[in-house]
């Protein structure tokens, strides 16, 4: 089967989310220029590099305002925090995805405790076992070119601070991913977490 996104009858762009899966969820906390906290999940999120430490998340255009509050806040302040979403936090995360009026504090909406950050101003999600404090590197705008498309803004952030819950650290000093059970996004409304784990050592063939 071959599908051309431009010509296939009834083509649904949600198909991409089902194929590129699972995807980590960026639970992004930010502050407005006037100090109002915001918390929202983004399933178009990932790590770009470790040296320099850079991550990205992508915002689609908002339907009821010029741009989503998270994006507006990051533009205004140049700071945000990526909070790790665990399986146990799935319901709270889902609450923060509600379409609510501008200026709503989603921490309060979902009953989540705020913790102060160290190098940036936005608060952290107290129940999350890991947080990445970030400063804005750049925002890349992906403009719509064809009917039905919307603008996407890809936010690049430099990680300037890391918080880890020591309860999830192994005696060897590793962060125990299996125990945190990170929540991941699949297609449609489906979510999952880690399943069977296997370690594969990278093969290093001799150089010619």
C-alpha positions, 0 to 999 in steps of 0.5 A: 500500500502506498499513500500520497498525503496530498491525493489519497481520499480521506487521508488522515494526518493522525496516521503519522502519530500511529506510525512514529510511535511510541513518542515521549511526552514533553510535560512543559511548564512555563511562566507568562511575563506576568508570572502566571504558571502554565503546564501542558503536554506535547507528544511531539517532543524529543532529545536532540543531542547530549553535547550540547544538551538540547531538546525540542517540542513542537506546538501546533497553531492554537484554534482560539488564540494567536498561539498556545500559552506555552509558546507565548510564555517561552517567547516572552521569558526564554525559559521552560521546564520539561517534566517527566510524565510517568504511568502513575501521572497519566490522569494528571497529565491528561487534565493539563491537556484541557482547553481552558481559558487563557491564564489558567494555572494547570497545576491548580487544575490538576491538583499538582504541587509546584516545586521551585527551579534553580536556574529558571523561573518556571516551577517544576511538577513535584510528583515527577521524578525528573525535570530538565530546566531549559533556556530557549535556543531558537524557535523554528516556524514551519509554515503551512503550504497546502490546504488543511495544514496549520503552522507549527513552531518547533522550540529548541531548548538548552538543558541548563539543569537536571533534577532527579528523584534519588529513589529512582537512582540505581546503586551504579548511579543510573536513572532507572527508566523501567521503575519510572515507567515513562508514559508514551503516546501512540496513535489516537488516544492510546498511551503506553509505557515500557515493556520488555527490556533488552540490552544490545551492545553496539557492534564495533567492526574493525576499521579497514 
